[in-house]
Amino acid sequence: MRRCYLAYVSLLIVCSCSFLFAQESVKNTEYVEVQIVPSQTFSLEDIEALPLAPGSEIEYFDNGSVRLQILAELANQLADNGAQIRILREFLLVEPLLGLNSSQSASEIACEYADEGMDVYLRSTWKYSYINYNGFPYPYTVTSIDLHYQVVVQGKVDIDLENETGSITHNLEENLFSSVNRTVTGISTFNGQPLAQAWGLRGKDYYSYTSYIDYWWIKLYYDSGIDYCSALAYLTDYEYISRVVVGSIDNSTGSTGYADYTSLSTSMNIGTSYPITVTNGKPYENDQCGIWIDWNHDNDFDDIGETITTAGAPAGPYTASITPPADAVAGDTTMRVRIVDTSEDALAPCGSVLYGETEDYTINVVSSAVQKYSGGTGTPEDPYRIATPQDMNAIGANSEDWASYFRMTADIDMSVFAPDKYNIIAPDYRYPFTGVFDGNGCTIYNFTYIKAASNVGLFGYIDDGGLIINVHLMNAQIDIGSGNGAGILACRVVDANVTGCSVSGSSIKGNQYIGGVVGYNYGRLSLCYADNIEVTGIRNVGGLVATNQSDGEIIQCLANVNVIADNYVGGLSGDNYGQISECLSKGSVLGRDGGSFANKSAGGLVGDNSKNVVNCYSNANVTGDSQVGGLCGTNASSSVVAIIENCYSTGAVNGSSNVGGLVGLDFSEPDGETINSFWDVETSGRQSSFGGTGLTTVQMKTASTYKNVNWDFVNIWRICDSTDYPKFQWEPVLIGDVACPDGVDFIDYSYFAKQWMLTKLSFDTAPDGGDGIVNFLDFADFAENWQGDYNQLYEFANQWLQRGMYNADIAPIPSSDGIVDIKDLAIFATNWLAEL
């Protein structure tokens, strides 16, 4: 098939519809993925009216072009009539065609491909449904696969895609508990396999004989094996190409007759000239050099402008200037270089000659009119700049950039995209994001993804040293129905770092492994927080992460959330198999009624702990049925040594059985060990716990309680003795908060008043770092962080320096002086909340 850019047509809809309805049962249907540039005679509306391949959508680009999948025959007719169309990929599709019999259901149509005369019911051994391409006549090889499948699940099911011999298998679902209707794209497991074979969707059910494969289709993208014409030489000991220098290519070689150096590549911008030099290794008087470049990617060198004229004597060196033309197609294409003895044969890009040599190279054509994202080149020194929702969405479409560097340069509102149209970045674990994404303190607003799916998040998989830093999401909404695995920021973090990131004012819903920020954590999360988030699921659900795995670390993170699930539910993490330290949780945790596994392992910080929770606290309120704890619902399950050390909880704890102020249940004492940890028996309403020491509120707010067991109040903790519970050193202190307890109130106000207009005192906070005096610049900082009764503050402020406002004019004592000023403020603050 020729790949081309041309100009347009007018017979669009007429020719396309005839193809669509001429298909039979749609076996071996040829499709293509194309890029089309609208024109005056072939508008965007015309393009949007084209019939699309199943499971595909139109994708719009900033340069005005669109990408879509259509029938190959339709694409050929459009090109022949002048459409500005470029073929990107070719594929075959098998899909049962609705409409052959209007009474057929999807299940009945699926039977055509099943190994039985009905839907393929699954058993404890593998059962298969086949789509057979054995009769396909061409020796094409697979480059990628898209697959859609619908499976009705009544038990626990595994689903795989397999080649005909069973030698290669791609896992699709493992331990699936709920029905799926899913499309998986970009499967590369079978790349290089012959297209002509039977493809099997196999499944087995561990518990039930009523689960079944209902329906599926497959897209097989292929390499047709089309190549450029051959160019050989019979005698190679004479003239030959000894060196080619152009751009970043500098290749010195011997004589072979023909050599494929397409692994060597250089980039060329459209409209820019690049010098090239070709050296003759053994010149003769009639030698000539030719250069050809396939600008339009049609696998030949026949088109106008594809021959590059060289200069130089017969002996060389030969020189030329290469300038990619305006209509050159962006991307990799082939450059052919050839030396020929023209006394024997004509100089041409193809065919065999007596003397000479031919070499092929790759040119990467870069369109000067199309700039990726909002600038940058993706390097550490010049990261891609992300400033628009289109920039953000484009990252997921450009997998070649997933190892690059990105930096946000503006806040972004993602509400321009429909709830299911966002391109998740790196949605497949085999192709993770391994680059760096710096949010630069900017905020992503209104990220929405509502679709029955799995492995969902702004990012899918982050792995191999990837870094996400300073990314903030606000008002995000994710609802994946019965899907598994989701986090608002990322689905999975593996051998990667997420630091300084946050999600606030958002919600996320799904089935299993649902986290407010990250779903599965196998990496390192630090200084991240989830604030005012609703997190809802069935099991393994957490306010910050769903599950913290054995390699996972969560350090200095905060979750202020409402979490609702059936079991393995925690304010910070649903379960923990790794390390959690210096973290805290607030809000509420609810283990709701959801069946036989319901209301188990609900904790204010962690639902089920199987490793280490050290230097953490929770004041989240926890409600469940069984295995409910103020800090952890369960500890040390499955004979794993688990440690809770230097932790406390203060939230209310309610449940029916195995309920503890700190820990609900320890399955395997002494494998589970709770060291130097406490809970508040008054605020929790619980007098007992599977570990820890219960204390009164007064004892919990006394510094010696913790210092007596060697808590670190230098590097980790701080406490306002006798007035507040311990807090972390890393927790921010509000400007103006100079006295215990934490928070800006009238105790701080009295300090403020006593230091008014004096120099070098602790209330001198403004401007940044202070100016040597406490005045109204400092008062502005103080008021901004006020946590007391605003009515009291307003009443005082309303009377400030106004004569006649005698109800606040109380100083000097005993007679007052007719004005409300700092003298009154000092007495007012000194007597604040004092009992008579």
C-alpha positions in Angstrom: 0.0 0.0 0.0 1.4 3.4 -1.0 1.7 5.9 1.8 1.2 9.4 0.6 0.2 13.0 1.3 -2.0 14.5 -1.4 -4.6 17.2 -1.5 -8.5 16.4 -1.4 -11.8 15.0 -2.7 -15.4 15.8 -2.8 -17.0 12.4 -3.0 -16.4 11.5 0.6 -19.6 10.1 2.1 -20.8 8.4 -1.0 -17.7 6.2 -1.4 -17.3 5.4 2.3 -20.7 4.1 3.0 -20.6 1.5 0.3 -17.6 -0.1 1.9 -19.2 -0.3 5.3 -22.3 -2.3 4.2 -20.5 -4.5 1.7 -18.8 -6.5 4.4 -19.8 -10.1 5.1 -19.2 -11.4 8.6 -16.2 -9.0 8.8 -13.4 -11.6 8.9 -10.0 -10.4 7.7 -11.2 -6.8 7.3 -8.4 -4.5 6.3 -8.2 -1.1 8.1 -5.7 1.7 8.3 -4.9 4.3 10.9 -4.5 7.6 9.0 -3.6 11.3 9.6 -5.8 13.7 7.6 -5.3 17.5 7.3 -8.7 19.3 6.7 -8.9 21.6 3.7 -11.5 24.0 2.3 -13.0 21.3 0.1 -12.6 18.5 2.6 -13.6 19.9 6.0 -13.3 18.7 9.5 -17.1 18.0 9.4 -16.5 15.7 6.4 -13.8 13.9 8.3 -16.0 13.5 11.4 -18.7 11.9 9.2 -16.4 9.0 8.1 -17.3 5.5 9.5 -14.6 4.5 12.1 -13.1 1.2 13.0 -14.7 -0.4 16.1 -13.2 0.7 19.3 -11.6 3.8 17.8 -12.2 7.6 18.1 -11.0 10.6 16.3 -7.9 12.3 17.9 -7.4 16.0 17.3 -4.0 17.7 17.2 -2.9 21.3 17.8 -1.7 21.7 14.2 -5.3 21.1 12.9 -4.8 17.5 11.7 -6.7 14.5 13.0 -5.9 10.8 13.5 -8.5 8.1 13.0 -9.0 4.5 11.9 -11.0 3.7 8.7 -11.3 1.0 6.1 -8.2 0.6 3.9 -10.3 0.7 0.7 -11.9 3.9 1.8 -8.5 5.5 2.6 -7.3 4.5 -0.9 -10.2 6.2 -2.5 -9.7 9.3 -0.5 -6.1 9.5 -1.5 -6.8 8.8 -5.1 -9.2 11.7 -5.1 -6.7 14.1 -3.6 -7.3 14.0 0.2 -4.3 15.1 2.3 -4.0 11.8 4.0 -1.1 9.9 5.4 -1.2 6.2 6.3 0.3 5.6 9.8 -0.4 1.9 10.4 -2.3 -1.0 8.8 -4.2 -3.6 10.6 -6.8 -6.4 10.2 -9.8 -6.7 12.4 -12.2 -9.5 13.2 -15.5 -8.4 14.7 -18.9 -10.2 14.6 -21.1 -7.9 12.5 -24.4 -6.9 14.0 -27.1 -6.5 11.4 -26.8 -9.9 9.7 -29.6 -11.0 11.8 -31.3 -8.3 13.8 -32.5 -10.8 16.4 -28.9 -11.9 17.2 -27.6 -11.0 20.6 -24.0 -10.1 21.2 -23.7 -13.5 23.0 -25.0 -15.4 20.0 -22.7 -13.6 17.6 -19.7 -14.4 19.9 -20.5 -18.1 19.5 -19.2 -18.0 15.9 -15.7 -17.8 17.3 -16.1 -20.0 20.4 -14.8 -23.6 20.7 -18.3 -24.7 21.7 -21.7 -24.0 20.3 -22.4 -21.5 23.1 -20.6 -18.9 25.2 -17.3 -20.3 26.5 -18.0 -21.2 30.0 -14.9 -21.3 32.2 -13.8 -24.1 34.5 -10.8 -24.7 36.8 -8.8 -25.7 33.7 -8.2 -23.4 30.7 -11.1 -23.0 28.2 -10.6 -21.3 24.9 -12.4 -19.0 22.4 -10.6 -18.7 19.0 -10.5 -16.2 16.3 -8.8 -17.9 13.3 -6.6 -16.2 10.7 -5.0 -19.4 9.5 -6.4 -18.8 6.0 -4.9 -15.3 5.6 -2.8 -15.5 2.4 0.0 -13.0 3.2 3.1 -13.6 5.3 2.7 -10.5 7.5 4.1 -10.2 11.0 2.4 -8.6 14.0 3.7 -5.3 15.3 1.0 -4.6 17.9 -2.4 -5.9 19.0 -5.6 -4.1 20.4 -8.1 -6.4 22.0 -11.7 -5.9 23.3 -13.3 -8.6 25.5 -16.4 -9.0 27.6 -16.3 -11.6 30.3 -19.1 -12.4 32.8 -17.6 -13.3 36.1 -19.3 -15.2 38.9 -16.2 -16.4 40.8 -12.5 -15.7 40.5 -11.2 -15.6 36.9 -7.9 -15.4 35.0 -8.0 -14.3 31.4 -5.1 -14.5 28.8 -4.5 -14.0 25.1 -2.4 -16.8 23.5 -1.0 -17.6 20.1 -2.0 -20.7 18.3 0.8 -22.9 19.6 0.5 -21.7 23.2 4.2 -20.7 23.2 3.4 -17.0 23.9 0.8 -15.8 26.5 -0.2 -12.3 27.4 -1.9 -12.0 30.8 -5.0 -9.8 30.8 -6.7 -10.4 34.1 -5.6 -12.2 37.3 -7.8 -12.9 40.3 -10.7 -11.1 38.6 -13.8 -11.0 40.9 -16.2 -8.9 38.8 -17.4 -8.8 35.2 -15.4 -6.7 32.6 -16.1 -5.0 29.3 -12.7 -3.7 28.4 -10.4 -2.7 25.6 -6.6 -3.1 25.9 -4.4 -1.4 23.4 -0.8 -1.6 22.4 -0.1 -5.2 23.3 3.4 -5.9 22.0 3.9 -9.4 23.5 3.4 -11.1 20.1 5.5 -8.6 18.0 7.2 -10.5 15.1 4.8 -13.4 15.3 3.1 -14.4 12.0 -0.3 -12.8 11.6 -1.7 -15.9 9.9 -2.6 -18.1 12.9 -5.4 -18.8 15.3 -5.6 -16.4 18.3 -7.1 -17.7 21.5 -8.7 -15.9 24.4 -8.5 -18.3 27.3 -9.9 -18.3 30.8 -10.4 -20.3 33.9 -12.5 -19.9 37.0 -11.3 -21.1 40.4 -14.7 -21.0 42.1 -17.6 -21.2 39.7 -18.7 -22.9 36.5 -21.0 -20.0 35.6 -18.4 -17.4 34.4 -18.0 -17.2 30.7 -16.4 -15.4 27.7 -19.2 -13.4 26.1 -17.7 -11.5 23.3 -14.4 -10.2 21.9 -12.7 -8.7 18.9 -9.1 -8.3 17.9 -7.0 -5.7 15.9 -3.8 -7.1 14.5 -1.4 -4.3 13.4 1.2 -5.7 11.0 4.4 -5.2 9.0 3.6 -6.1 5.4 7.2 -6.6 4.6 7.1 -3.9 1.9 10.7 -2.6 1.4 12.6 -0.4 -0.9 13.8 -1.6 -4.2 17.1 -3.6 -4.2 20.3 -1.9 -5.3 23.3 -4.3 -5.7 26.7 -4.4 -7.3 28.4 -7.5 -8.8 32.1 -6.3 -8.4 32.8 -4.6 -5.0 36.6 -4.3 -5.1 36.6 -1.1 -7.1 34.7 2.2 -6.4 32.8 2.1 -3.1 31.5 4.4 -0.4 34.2 4.8 2.2 32.6 7.6 4.3 29.3 9.5 4.6 29.0 12.7 6.7 25.7 14.4 7.2 24.3 15.9 10.4 25.0 13.6 13.3 26.0 10.7 10.9 29.7 10.1 10.3 30.1 6.6 9.0 33.4 5.2 7.6 33.1 1.7 6.0 34.7 -0.7 3.6 33.2 -2.2 0.4 30.2 -4.6 0.6 28.1 -3.8 -2.6 25.1 -2.9 -0.4 24.9 -2.0 3.3 21.9 -1.3 5.5 22.8 1.5 7.9 19.2 2.6 8.7 20.1 2.1 12.4 22.1 5.4 11.9 19.8 8.4 12.0 20.0 12.2 11.9 17.3 14.8 12.3 16.5 17.5 9.7 14.1 20.4 10.1 11.8 21.2 7.2 13.2 24.2 5.3 16.7 24.0 6.8 19.7 23.0 4.6 22.2 20.4 5.7 25.5 19.7 3.9 26.4 16.1 3.0 29.8 14.7 1.9 30.4 11.3 0.4 33.9 10.0 0.0 34.9 7.5 -2.8 37.1 4.8 -1.4 38.6 3.7 -4.8 37.7 6.2 -7.4 37.7 5.8 -11.2 37.3 8.5 -14.0 33.6 7.7 -14.8 32.3 7.4 -11.2 29.2 9.4 -10.1 27.4 9.7 -6.8 23.7 9.9 -6.3 21.5 10.6 -3.2 17.8 10.0 -2.9 15.4 10.6 0.1 11.9 9.3 0.4 10.2 12.5 1.5 6.6 11.3 1.3 7.2 7.8 2.9 5.8 5.9 -0.1 8.7 3.4 -0.2 10.2 4.6 -3.4 12.5 7.4 -4.7 10.4 8.2 -7.8 8.7 11.5 -6.7 9.7 15.0 -7.6 12.3 16.4 -5.3 13.5 13.1 -4.0 16.7 13.1 -6.0 19.5 15.2 -4.5 22.1 16.5 -7.1 25.7 16.1 -6.0 28.8 18.1 -7.1 32.4 17.1 -7.3 34.9 15.5 -9.7 34.5 11.8 -10.6 37.0 10.9 -7.9 35.1 12.9 -5.3 34.6 13.8 -2.6 30.9 14.4 -3.6 29.0 17.2 -1.9 25.4 18.3 -1.8 23.0 20.3 0.3 19.8 18.6 1.6 16.8 20.7 2.4 13.6 18.9 3.4 10.8 20.4 1.3 7.7 22.0 2.8 5.5 18.9 2.0 7.9 16.4 3.5 6.2 14.0 5.9 7.5 14.2 9.4 9.1 11.2 10.9 11.7 8.6 10.0 12.4 8.0 6.3 15.1 6.4 4.2 18.1 8.1 2.5 19.9 6.1 -0.2 23.5 6.9 -1.2 25.1 5.3 -4.2 28.3 5.4 -6.2 28.2 3.9 -9.8 30.7 3.6 -12.7 28.5 5.3 -15.3 30.5 4.0 -18.2 29.0 0.6 -17.4 25.6 1.5 -15.9 23.3 4.5 -15.4 23.1 6.2 -12.1 19.7 5.2 -10.5 18.4 4.4 -7.0 17.4 0.8 -7.9 18.7 -2.2 -9.8 22.0 -4.1 -10.1 25.2 -2.6 -11.5 28.6 -3.9 -12.3 30.7 -1.6 -10.2 29.8 0.5 -7.2 28.1 0.4 -3.8 24.8 1.5 -2.2 24.2 2.4 1.5 20.8 3.2 3.2 20.5 5.6 6.2 17.6 7.1 8.2 16.5 10.7 8.2 14.2 11.9 10.9 12.2 14.8 9.3 11.1 17.4 11.9 8.2 19.7 10.9 9.1 23.2 11.8 5.4 24.1 11.9 4.6 21.6 14.6 6.0 22.2 18.1 5.5 19.6 20.7 3.7 20.8 23.8 4.3 24.4 24.6 8.0 24.3 23.9 11.2 22.6 25.1 13.0 19.6 23.8 12.5 17.1 26.7 16.1 17.3 28.1 17.0 18.1 31.7 18.3 21.4 30.5 15.3 22.2 28.3 12.3 20.1 29.5 9.1 20.0 27.6 6.9 22.9 28.8 3.4 21.9 29.8 1.0 24.9 29.9 -2.4 23.8 28.4 -4.8 20.8 28.9 -3.9 19.8 25.3 -0.2 19.6 26.4 -1.2 17.4 29.3 -3.3 15.1 27.1 -0.7 14.9 24.4 1.9 13.2 26.8 -0.2 10.1 26.9 -0.4 9.9 23.1 3.4 10.3 22.7 4.9 7.2 24.3 8.3 8.0 22.8 8.4 10.9 25.3 7.8 8.9 28.5 11.5 8.9 29.4 11.8 12.7 28.9 11.7 15.7 31.2 8.6 17.8 31.6 7.9 21.0 33.6 4.5 22.7 34.1 4.6 26.4 33.5 1.0 27.3 34.3 -2.1 26.1 36.1 -4.1 23.8 33.8 -7.9 23.2 33.7 -8.7 19.7 32.3 -12.5 20.3 32.1 -12.2 20.8 28.4 -12.0 17.0 28.0 -14.9 14.6 28.2 -14.9 12.4 31.3 -13.5 9.4 29.4 -11.2 11.1 26.8 -8.1 11.8 28.7 -5.0 9.9 27.5 -3.6 8.2 30.6 0.2 8.6 30.6 1.8 5.1 30.4 -1.3 2.9 31.0 0.6 -0.4 30.3 3.2 -1.7 32.8 5.5 -2.8 30.0 5.9 0.8 28.9 6.1 2.9 32.0 6.8 6.5 32.5 10.5 6.7 33.4 11.1 10.4 33.0 10.7 13.4 35.2 7.5 15.4 35.6 8.0 18.6 37.6 4.7 20.3 38.5 6.6 23.4 39.5 4.0 24.1 42.2 1.3 24.6 39.5 -2.2 23.1 39.9 -4.1 20.7 37.6 -7.8 21.5 38.0 -10.9 19.3 37.2 -9.1 16.2 36.0 -12.0 13.8 35.3 -12.0 10.2 34.3 -15.4 8.4 34.4 -15.2 5.0 32.6 -15.4 1.3 33.4 -11.7 0.6 33.3 -8.7 -0.5 35.3 -5.2 0.9 36.0 -6.4 4.5 35.9 -4.8 7.8 37.1 -3.3 11.0 35.7 -0.3 8.6 35.3 -0.7 4.9 34.8 2.7 3.2 35.6 5.8 5.1 36.9 8.9 2.9 37.0 12.7 2.6 36.5 13.7 5.8 38.4 10.8 8.0 37.2 10.2 11.1 39.3 7.0 13.0 39.9 7.6 16.2 41.9 5.5 19.1 43.1 2.3 18.1 41.2 -1.0 19.4 42.7 -4.5 18.2 41.6 -7.6 20.0 42.7 -11.3 19.0 42.1 -10.4 15.8 40.4 -13.0 13.1 39.9 -12.4 9.4 39.0 -15.1 6.7 38.8 -14.0 3.4 37.2 -17.1 1.4 38.2 -16.1 -2.2 38.9 -12.6 -1.6 37.6 -9.5 -2.4 39.7 -6.5 -0.2 40.4 -6.6 3.5 40.5 -5.1 6.6 42.1 -5.9 10.2 41.2 -2.2 11.0 40.6 -1.0 7.5 39.6 -2.1 3.9 39.4 1.3 2.3 40.2 4.6 3.7 41.4 7.4 1.1 41.0 11.0 1.8 41.7 10.2 5.5 41.3 9.7 8.6 43.5 6.7 10.8 44.1 7.5 13.8 46.3 5.9 17.1 47.2 2.6 16.2 45.5 -1.0 16.6 46.6 -4.6 16.0 45.8 -7.4 18.0 47.3 -11.1 18.6 47.1 -11.5 15.5 45.0 -13.2 12.0 44.8 -12.3 8.6 43.5 -14.4 5.4 43.2 -13.7 1.9 42.1 -13.6 -1.8 43.1 -10.3 -2.9 44.5 -7.0 -1.1 45.1 -8.3 2.4 45.1 -6.1 5.2 46.6 -6.6 8.9 47.0 -3.2 9.7 45.4 -1.6 6.4 44.3 -3.1 3.0 43.9 -0.2 0.5 44.2 3.0 1.8 45.8 6.2 -0.2 45.2 8.3 3.0 45.2 8.8 6.0 47.5 6.2 8.6 48.4 7.4 11.6 50.5 5.9 14.9 51.6 2.6 14.1 49.8 -0.8 14.8 51.1 -4.4 14.0 50.4 -6.8 16.7 51.7 -10.6 16.7 51.6 -11.0 13.6 49.4 -13.8 11.0 49.2 -12.3 7.6 48.5 -14.7 4.7 47.9 -14.2 1.1 47.0 -14.7 -2.5 48.0 -11.4 -3.7 49.3 -7.8 -2.5 49.6 -8.8 1.2 49.8 -6.8 4.0 51.3 -6.9 7.8 51.7 -3.3 8.2 50.3 -2.5 4.8 48.7 -4.5 1.7 48.3 -1.7 -0.7 49.0 1.9 -0.1 50.1 3.9 -3.1 48.9 7.1 -4.8 50.2 9.4 -2.3 48.4 7.2 0.7 49.2 8.1 3.6 51.4 5.7 6.3 52.6 7.5 9.1 54.5 6.2 12.3 56.0 2.8 12.2 54.3 -0.7 13.3 55.4 -4.2 12.1 54.6 -7.2 14.2 55.6 -9.9 12.2 53.9 -13.2 10.2 54.2 -12.6 6.6 53.2 -15.4 4.1 52.6 -14.9 0.4 51.7 -15.8 -3.1 52.8 -12.5 -4.3 54.1 -8.7 -3.6 54.1 -9.5 0.1 54.5 -7.3 2.8 56.1 -7.1 6.5 56.4 -3.6 6.5 54.9 -3.2 3.1 53.3 -5.6 0.1 52.9 -2.8 -2.3 53.7 1.0 -2.1 54.3 3.7 -4.6 53.4 6.5 -2.0 53.4 7.6 1.0 55.5 5.4 3.8 56.8 7.1 6.5 58.9 6.3 10.1 60.1 2.8 10.0 58.6 -0.6 11.0 59.9 -4.2 10.7 59.1 -7.3 12.7 59.8 -11.0 12.5 58.8 -13.0 9.3 58.9 -12.8 5.7 57.9 -15.9 3.6 57.4 -15.9 -0.2 56.9 -19.4 -0.6 55.4 -21.6 -3.7 55.1 -20.5 -5.5 51.9 -20.9 -9.2 52.2 -18.9 -12.1 53.7 -15.6 -10.2 53.7 -17.2 -7.0 54.9 -16.1 -4.6 57.7 -12.7 -6.3 58.4 -9.4 -4.6 58.8 -10.4 -1.0 59.2 -7.9 1.4 60.7 -7.5 5.1 61.2 -4.0 5.0 59.5 -3.7 1.4 58.0 -6.3 -1.2 57.5 -4.0 -4.3 57.6 -0.4 -3.9 58.6 2.1 -6.6 57.8 5.4 -4.7 58.1 6.5 -1.5 59.8 4.5 1.5 61.0 6.9 3.8 62.9 6.5 7.3 64.3 2.9 7.8 63.0 -0.4 9.0 64.4 -4.0 9.2 63.5 -6.9 11.2 64.8 -9.3 9.8 62.2 -12.7 8.4 63.5 -13.0 4.7 62.5 -16.2 2.7 62.2 -16.5 -0.9 61.1 -17.7 -4.4 62.2 -14.7 -6.6 63.0 -11.0 -5.9 63.3 -11.3 -2.1 63.8 -8.5 0.0 65.3 -7.7 3.6 65.9 -4.3 3.2 64.2 -4.5 -0.2 62.5 -7.3 -2.6 62.0 -5.1 -5.7 62.0 -1.4 -6.3 62.7 0.9 -9.2 61.6 -1.5 -11.3 59.5 -0.1 -14.4 57.7 2.7 -15.0 60.2 4.6 -11.9 59.0 6.6 -10.0 61.7 5.0 -6.6 61.9 6.0 -3.6 64.0 4.1 -0.6 65.3 6.5 1.7 67.2 6.3 5.2 68.6 2.7 5.7 67.4 -0.5 7.0 68.8 -4.2 7.5 67.9 -6.9 9.7 69.3 -10.0 9.2 67.0 -13.3 7.6 68.0 -13.4 3.9 67.3 -16.6 1.9 66.9 -17.2 -1.7 65.9 -18.8 -5.0 67.0 -15.9 -7.4 67.5 -12.1 -7.3 67.7 -12.2 -3.5 68.3 -9.2 -1.7 69.8 -8.3 1.8 70.7 -5.0 1.4 68.8 -5.1 -2.1 67.1 -8.2 -4.1 66.4 -6.7 -7.6 66.1 -3.2 -9.1 66.0 -3.6 -12.5 64.2 -0.3 -14.0 65.2 1.2 -12.7 68.4 4.1 -12.4 69.1 4.8 -11.9 65.4 3.0 -8.6 65.7 4.7 -6.2 68.1 3.5 -2.9 69.3 6.3 -0.8 71.0 6.0 2.5 73.0 2.6 3.3 71.4 -0.5 4.8 72.9 -4.2 5.6 72.4 -6.5 8.1 74.1 -9.1 6.1 76.0 -11.4 9.1 76.4 -11.6 10.3 72.8 -11.6 6.8 71.4 -14.2 5.4 73.7 -12.1 2.3 74.0 -10.4 0.8 77.1 -8.7 -2.1 75.4 -6.5 -2.8 72.3 -4.4 -5.6 70.8 -1.2 -3.7 71.6 -0.3 -0.3 72.9 -1.1 1.5 76.2 -4.3 3.4 76.8 -4.0 6.8 78.5 -6.2 9.7 79.5 -6.3 12.8 77.4 -4.2 14.6 80.0 -1.6 11.9 79.9 -1.6 11.9 76.1 -0.8 15.6 76.1 2.0 15.3 78.6 5.5 15.4 77.2 7.0 13.1 79.8 4.7 10.3 78.6 6.7 10.0 75.4 10.1 11.2 76.6 10.1 8.5 79.2 10.1 5.9 76.4 12.7 7.8 74.3 10.6 9.4 71.6 12.8 11.7 69.5 11.7 15.3 70.2 14.7 16.7 68.5 14.5 15.4 64.9 11.0 13.9 64.6 8.4 15.1 67.2 7.4 18.3 68.9 4.8 18.9 71.6 3.1 21.8 73.4 3.3 20.2 76.9 0.1 19.9 78.8 -2.0 21.5 76.0 -1.7 19.4 72.8 -0.8 16.0 71.4 2.6 15.4 69.8 3.0 16.6 66.2 5.8 16.2 63.7 8.7 18.6 63.2 7.9 18.6 59.5 4.3 19.7 60.0 4.1 23.4 59.0 3.7 26.0 61.7 1.4 28.9 60.9 2.9 32.3 60.7 1.9 34.1 64.0 1.8 30.8 66.0 4.3 31.6 68.7 2.7 29.9 71.7 1.3 26.5 72.6 -1.1 24.9 71.6 -0.6 24.8 67.9 -2.7 27.3 66.0 -3.2 31.0 66.0 -5.6 32.1 68.7 -5.8 34.7 71.6 -2.8 33.2 73.4 -0.7 34.2 70.5 -2.7 37.5 70.4 -1.5 38.3 73.9 2.1 37.7 72.8 1.5 39.9 69.8 0.1 42.7 72.0 2.9 42.6 74.5 5.5 43.0 71.7 3.7 45.8 69.8 6.2 48.3 68.4 9.1 46.7 70.3 12.2 45.6 68.4 13.8 42.2 67.7 11.0 40.0 69.1 9.5 36.7 68.1 6.4 38.2 66.5 8.4 40.1 63.9 7.5 37.9 60.9 7.0 40.3 58.1 8.1 41.2 55.6 9.8 37.8 54.9 12.0 37.1 57.9 11.1 40.3 59.7 12.2 44.0 59.7 13.1 44.5 63.3 9.8 45.8 64.6 6.3 44.3 65.3 3.7 46.4 63.4 0.8 46.0 61.1 2.8 44.1 58.5 3.1 41.4 61.1 -0.5 41.8 62.1 -1.5 40.9 58.5 0.4 37.6 58.8 -1.2 37.0 62.1 -4.8 37.7 61.0 -4.4 35.6 57.8 -3.7 32.5 60.0 -6.3 33.3 62.7 -8.0 30.2 64.2 -10.0 31.7 67.0 -13.5 33.2 67.1 -13.7 35.6 64.2 -16.6 37.5 65.8 -14.4 38.5 68.7 -11.7 39.6 66.3 -14.2 41.6 64.2 -15.7 43.3 67.2 -12.4 44.5 68.4 -11.2 45.6 64.9 -14.5 47.5 64.3 -13.8 49.7 67.3 -10.1 50.2 66.6 -9.1 53.8 67.3 -12.7 55.0 67.2 -13.8 57.3 70.0 -17.1 56.7 71.7 -16.8 52.9 71.4 -16.7 52.6 75.1 -17.6 48.9 75.5 -14.1 47.9 74.3 -12.4 50.9 75.9 -11.2 49.3 79.1 -7.7 50.7 79.6 -6.0 52.2 81.4 -7.5 50.8 84.5 -9.7 51.9 86.1 -11.0 54.9 84.2 -10.2 54.1 80.5 -9.1 56.9 78.1 -11.8 57.3 75.5 -10.2 55.3 72.7 -9.7 51.6 71.8 -6.0 50.9 71.2 -3.2 48.6 72.2 -3.6 49.3 75.9 -7.1 47.8 75.7 -5.8 45.0 73.5 -3.3 44.0 76.2 -5.9 43.8 78.9 -8.3 42.1 76.6 -5.8 39.4 75.6 -4.4 38.9 79.1 -7.9 38.1 80.4 -9.0 36.1 77.4 -11.0 33.1 78.6 -9.9 33.6 82.2 -12.3 32.4 84.8 -13.5 34.7 87.5 
